[in-house]
Every structure is written in C-alpha cells, then in structure tokens.
C-alpha cells in the first residue's frame, strides 16, 4: 500500500498521481478513455454504446467547465496530481503487458472527467426510463411498482458507534461501499503525509485526495449513497431548419436554439462511428426519438439530461484538499458544505467527541413529478428553482446509513429496503464495548430478512407432492443466513429464482417482457427479469396487480425446485465473484462468497438470472478514533493494478472471508518495495 511523504501539499499531490500511474497505469488509461468517450479505440465495438452516451451527455466538456471554474488553490492541487500521473505513466505502462501502445498524457481536467463518468449513472436517472416503461404497460399508478423500496444496483453500509458504546471511550466509524467489483479495484488504499497533515484512506484511482473515506488522526469520515434524486430527463420537441440550425420548443411555446455538432468515435477493429451531439437549454440530448423504438415504450421520445455539474460548473472539488486538512468534525462539516457530486450521507467523528450525521451534495428544487419520470420541456413548472438544503441529524445511540429511508428521505424517491440498516442496528445493540476487531462480525453478517415474505406463503399450501412438502419443511426450518457453506441457502436461491421467472412469465407483465430498445447503455435498467428479482418482496404483497396469481406461482416454483433435486451444494460453490475487467484474465479464479443483496454482507446476485455476484463490498474499513493504528481495512483485490504482481490480489482471500488487515502508521514498520 502506498505511504507517501512530501514537503508540501502540492508535492504530495504530485506523488499521489505518480504512484497511482506506476501501480495502475492500465486502469488510468481505461478510465480516461471512458471519461472522454474514446474507450472503443482501445476496447473495440462493445464499448461504442458507452462512448456514444459519454459524448452525447458531454461528460468531458462538463469536466473542462468544472475545472476552469476551480479556485486557484484547488486548480494547482489538481494540476500537481496530473503532473505526477504524466510523469509516471510511461514507467507504469512498461510494467503492464496489456499495453500495446503509449498512453497519452492527461489534460488537467481529466480527474474531474473520471469523477463525473464514475458517478453519472449513480443517481439512477435511468430508473425514470423504467418507470415510464412500466407506467405505459401497466398504468400510471404502477410507475413505482418495482421499487425494492429501491434499486438493487447501488448502495453501501456505514455505521458510527459513539464513544459511550466502545471499549476505549472513543468513536468508531465502519462500513463498506457496494459497487460493481472491478479488476483493478475501484478504491486504492493510500496514506498521504506532509507537514500540514497525515491522512490515510481510500482514494479513487485517477482522482486526488480522499473524497469518500479518510482518517486524519484526529478526525475521520465515511459516506454512503444518499439515494437522492438530482438528475432530470426532459421530453424535447426538436425541429431542423432548412439553414441547418436545430431548435427545441421551450416553455411558453418559444423555439430555442440547440447547440449541434458531430463527433467521431474511433473503434478498434471496426469502422469509425459518427455521433451527433445536441444540447438544448435543459441539457444534452442523450436519447433521440429515432433511436430504434425508444426505451420507454409507446411513442418514442427525445430526452435531454439535466445534471448539477453541467448546470453549476462545480463538482465540489474544493472540498477535497479541505478534507485532508480537517482536524475536527467541524472542519469536515465545513468542507462538505461545498460538496456537490454525488449526493452522499456522511458520518464523521473526532477525538474530541464530535459526531456528524448529514447529507452533502447538490439537489435541485423542482416539481415533484421531475423525480418520477421524464417531464415535458415545454412546461415551465418543471424548471429548476434553486437548491435544496441538505439535512443533518444529531447522533443518538448509533448512526446507521445503509441507503434506506431516513435522513435523506426528503431528497429521493426510491431507497434500499430497511433490512440491512435494521440488521446493523440489531447487531450493534448487542454490545456496549465495541472494538475495531469486533466490527468484522458486523461486516460478515449474512442474515437475509427479505426472505420472510416469500417463505410466509408456504405454510398455506395443501396437497403438495412429497418432494415439495419436504422442501417446504426444509426452507421453513432454515436459519435464513446466506452463509458460504450453507446448502439451505443454495436451495432457497433456486426456489426464489424459479419464483421470479414464473412472475416474469405472467401475462400481466406481457407489455414489459420484450427486450428493451433504445441506447444499449440503459438496457440494464430496462429488463423485466432483474426488476422482478429485486422487487419481489413488494410484488408479493402489492394490491396493484389483482390478476397476478402470486400463490399459484410460488407453489409452482416450489414444486419445480423440488423436482429438480440434485446434490446439496454449498452456497459459495454457485455464489462466486465475477468482477468486471476491461480485458478479462482468462486464467483468473475467483472465490465463492457468503451473503446476498439484502444481507449486511451485500454480495448481490440477480435473482432469476444468476447466482454469481458482480457487485459487493468494494472496500471495507474500520476507523478507530482512539488509536488510528488500531484501524482496519481491506479491498477485494490488492494495492497493485498489474496482473501477476505480488500485490495484485493478495487481499482477495481475506476479503472473501470478510477479514480486515491492520492499518500501519509507524513509518519504521513499513518496507519500501518501489522507488
């Protein structure tokens, strides 16, 4: 793990950039190209869909605008990081056999572009496309029918234990961000020290500082996704004039000019692809009516995207160096007053007993309909009207953040089910002398509360086959833990999958069964089967679908699972890690895991489709405010992004078992392994 020392913050930012390039040159090259909408030039035709979206949504141009608006101090700090990246790229590329080309030097705005590209889909505006599709097929009242109370694709755990509940009398902050697991990993364990500060935490490769998780020695912070809604889709009416200009119909019937130009995507192994880029007064046009039949069903729509960084020319990057300088909770709170993107729930604590539980980020004030579905650009009531106040709450007992309804409820529409948050509170209530090491037991918990509504239907079934009767008895006797070695967990997952598939085949959902149309980048939000899988708990109890034979489908799924039989298989044999990689390693072997998407150990499957997990804890951390050296952390792979290097996957076995490794702060105990 990089432990860096420099004589001042600018030299330290340079060192962070250079070290990241030495360790992760391939990852930085891929992330830069994705942010610029140029990844197909390296990765081929499969990446054209993303590149088209990146260009249409003006990600790189937005990053340039945000960079140009930075204050001089933050701008110099970002430039120092980029200078380090550029000085380390050649040496980093020479370490990695995946490079068949020389990486291009970075422009100063690239870290901001990587940040935008990483989070542009984080707030789930694509869910509005699904709601529109569901409403068209099932009626307006069904727009939010498939809420899980929230989507199954984003989330995190976090908890703050005040000093009166710990063995030392000082607070402990712990948790884990849930993201798609990538190889190399999306978080980088790193320490940044200079005379002004000495901070350790989890960095996003390609971005300076420690935006999400850090410990300064006297103060610490962590975040989860607030599940806020802060991006809007507008249904646009365009007209193309004979002189080549394009106009959009705005509020009050006024035709407004549309910015229009064409860009070319270079594609490795294929012909270039031209992309017409349009931008109305609302924002960039990301979906054209002529994009096949449109993703939302019914009449095709032309949709523009309005998102805060493009409107405000601000990501909140000035908060990043301020967080590194923080000594108290008040310092962290003040720094995050300027945060913008993405919108997060924050926990913070300090050695003086200060505690913080707040939301940070930019959420526009606008008509409530904007949050649900695309809205007409011609209606002035859907214009943004300023920015919402971000809530804060006092910490009483424990503070838990797990994407459920709570502190951020006024800012969102769909949230995660309460199961993870409730389970964390239950576990924390079991002790009044918590230690950092004991937190691993919370991270590893596999209780699946969301199984209850499905299992609750089983006792009422009569005249089951002997095999189905035996399976029912087994499921009702199961402890509802998705432990790695549990064979009952495997059987439950098979039963749940059969139920999901039978629900998806019901005629009531026929209008949603076709493969989605429109831009491919949005298809993951638009498939029926995973939507039912993640929303199954609510679909089992909703009154909105009286024609849906829930009990009949569950009974048939029980008989189907019983008839399939087969040997007892531990959950970890089918529930294996399946990370994303720009160039997958065909020889890689990935571990089996415990947990499931509604467990604290949130290793997400796609019920009805696969037991493999692509989304899980992208890092785990425990920040001890009594003694920073007693803090713990782990990432899914390792510190080095080069395949085959000693530290590429050396943490993987520990991470798979929910074990954490000690944070080392004594410089004399560190071994220097690189220049």
Phi, psi and omega in degrees: 000134180292126170242112191245137175233141178211170186277345179200168184300325181291317177295327178291320177297319175301315181296321178297316178296316182293316179297319179297321178293322179294320183274332193220041183301318180296315179299316180296322179295315180296316182293322177298313181296320178296318180295329180271358183069037183230018185291335179295338178294337178254320191257351174093191190301330181297342182263000182297321183300315178295314183299321179298316178296315182301321180284316179298323182274359173063043182298309183294319179296322177297319178298318178300315181296318179294322178295315181296336181270357180295149172292157186303321182295313180293322179300316179296322179295317177294318179298324179296318178299313180297323176299320176295317177303312183295327179283342181257348188298315184297315179293322178294320179295326180293338179279345193240116184289350177290340180283122170245015183210166176272125180296143180282146176293152181276147166275159185299336184273356186300318177303324179290324178294320177297319179298315180295314183295327178293329190244000185298329179262006186291324184276355170076032177301334178297337176298332177294329175295318178295317180299320178297318180295316180296319180295322179296322184277326190240355183106154185302327182293347181265008184303321181252020183300327187265013173298144183273002289001062175137158181287159182262021188243355180217146178162176179195164169248149171199143178212147180238122179252112180296165185298334181285359177241014180242162182290335185262344186088001176247154184292156172232134174245133181214164177160192180197126175283136179257116179219171171297130181281128182239157176236108003291166185290158184276349176237145184239117175289128185203154175235135184235115185229137172208175181303334183278330181198165178217101191234140172234156180170202185245114180263156170267117182304127182103354183231129182288157176080198184225084190292322193256322188219122180202159180221116184268000185103317178247350179210153180215155179216160176203159184226162162224164175296126181285348184061027178286156176251115185219016176233136184239149174249131179244132176278117187255148169247117183250153169221141180254122185271159183297332181278006177095351179281156175238142179230155177238141179281116182261190180301149177065023174074020181265128176279129186243149179293146177243126174291136187213129172204171182241138176237159182241127176265120174281133185237120178297126177077011181206173180290153176297157180238127177271141180231123174274126183252122180238146176217123177267184177294338177281316181164185181296143176277116183256343178224128178259146179303332181276003175287086183052227183266359185087147186278350190258000183081163179068213181290134179295145181238149167263122188239131172256154182247125174250120182224144192306315182300327179286327180284316187267344187055047185203130173255350185089020185295339177297340178290336188294307176294331178294322177297321179298329181273355187296136176244340183222169174301322179299322177296317179296315180301315181295320179298318185282351172300334180263007181287150182230308193221128354279176180274125187234155162268136187239136165247140175211154178208160177221174185284351177268003180096001179291141181226148182217134174220107186210170171255142178227135177140172186257117178237122182287149170272127179196179182301139181304331180297332179302329184286339189266312190212170172303142182238155184289131178293340184279351184257115185296340182290349180265007177287152177287143187233041182106199190230140184286149169288138180268129186290156171218150180224147173291149178274117180236117186073247176252150169250124182237135174230118181216036174070008179275171175300143183168235186299328183264007184307320181295347187255357187228182179240303181247140180228169177291155174302159184282000191298313182295314180298316180296320181292321178297317178299318179299315180294317181295329180291349183278000181209154175238010179223057183294145175236162178303317182296326181291341180295336179299330178294328177288313178306323189272359188293137187239016180294132184247088182292333183290353176288340189301311184298325179290314180293333182294340180280342190291321184300336185280348185286134178245160175057040174286156171295158179305319181294318179292324177297319178293321179294319177301314180299320180295315182292321180289336177270354181293145182278001176065031173251130178270057180291151182303322183268003185281125173278332176297323178299320178297316179295318178299316180299321178295318178295316178298317180298318179296322177296315180299315181297322180289322174300314184297332181274356182293141181302336181298335181258015185302325181290351180246002189279337182292154175298141182294151175254187178080188184304132185298333184297338180264355185301323180303335179275351194244359178280139183291314189302308179294329177299317178292320180302316181281335182259010187305318183303316179286323180294335178289341187237349184294149176264002186283344184236073184296337181278351182282118182276078185299308183298321179297318180292318181294318179298314180297322178295323178296315179296319180298315181294319179296319181292330181294328176056224180094165182290155174292127183238127175301145182305322184292344178283334178253338183261080186248154178292138178223077186286161175272142174214141180299322174230092185301144176275111184294342181265000184291139174243126186250144188283158168280154188227160165265177177095180178192179191290338177255009174274159170302316171282081194274085176255098195281130165265180168242093187305131182092347182239310181204149172268353176292158180236125175255348183234128184198200180288113179282351172188158170230144184214152170222114179260117180263123180273353176280309179219111183302329182290350174267003176289163185222155177197165175195152174234162186296329184244272181188188185278336186257136181268003183268120180302132178089350179285157186302331185250021178287315183227029186285345176264354186302313180298322179295312181301318181298333178264008182061033174264148179243158181249152182293146169278128179256124180244349180277111183302330182290343180268359183270144177252127182277118184248353181216170182295000000 
